[in-house]
């Protein structure tokens, strides 16, 4: 039976689902996705580390920001 509204096409392996899976199988696209996830994870880590030193160690936002400068010098 065909879905008249097309709502199930995205979830039941319809043409849109096959195109999305094909995009992930391409090496250049999957490498870009992995790189994007790693960079976003690093940015989240910097954010939560800054929040941690401000709330636990009672540093000012300026002190927390300056504490990242040595890490940037090596990266």
C-alpha positions in Angstrom: 0.0 0.0 0.0 1.4 3.4 -0.9 1.4 6.3 1.6 -0.7 9.0 0.0 0.8 11.8 2.1 4.4 10.9 1.6 5.1 11.2 5.3 6.4 7.7 5.7 8.9 8.1 2.8 11.5 9.7 5.0 11.4 6.9 7.6 10.6 3.8 5.6 13.6 3.8 3.3 11.9 5.8 0.6 13.9 7.8 -2.0 14.8 10.5 0.5 16.2 7.9 2.9 18.3 6.3 0.2 19.7 9.7 -0.8 20.6 10.5 2.8 22.4 7.2 3.3 24.2 7.6 0.0 25.6 11.0 1.1 27.1 9.4 4.2 28.7 6.6 2.2 30.7 9.0 0.1 34.2 9.3 1.6 34.6 13.0 1.2 31.2 13.7 2.8 31.7 11.3 5.6 35.1 12.7 6.4 33.6 16.2 6.5 30.9 15.0 8.9 33.5 13.4 11.2 35.6 16.6 11.1 32.5 18.7 11.9 31.6 16.5 14.8 35.1 16.7 16.3 35.4 20.4 15.9 32.0 21.0 17.5 33.0 18.6 20.4 36.1 20.6 20.9 34.2 23.9 21.0 31.7 22.4 23.5 34.7 21.3 25.6 36.1 24.8 25.7 32.7 26.2 26.6 32.1 23.8 29.5 35.7 24.2 30.8 35.2 27.9 30.9 31.9 27.5 32.7 33.6 25.1 35.2 36.5 27.4 36.1 34.1 30.3 36.5 31.7 28.5 38.8 34.0 26.1 40.8 37.2 28.2 41.0 35.4 31.6 41.0 37.4 33.0 38.2 36.3 36.0 36.3 35.3 35.6 32.6 38.5 37.4 31.7 40.6 35.0 33.7 38.8 32.0 32.2 39.4 33.3 28.7 43.0 34.1 29.3 43.5 30.6 30.7 42.9 29.2 27.2 45.7 31.2 25.6 48.5 28.7 26.4 46.4 25.9 24.8 45.9 28.0 21.6 49.7 28.6 21.4 50.2 24.8 21.0 47.3 24.2 18.7 
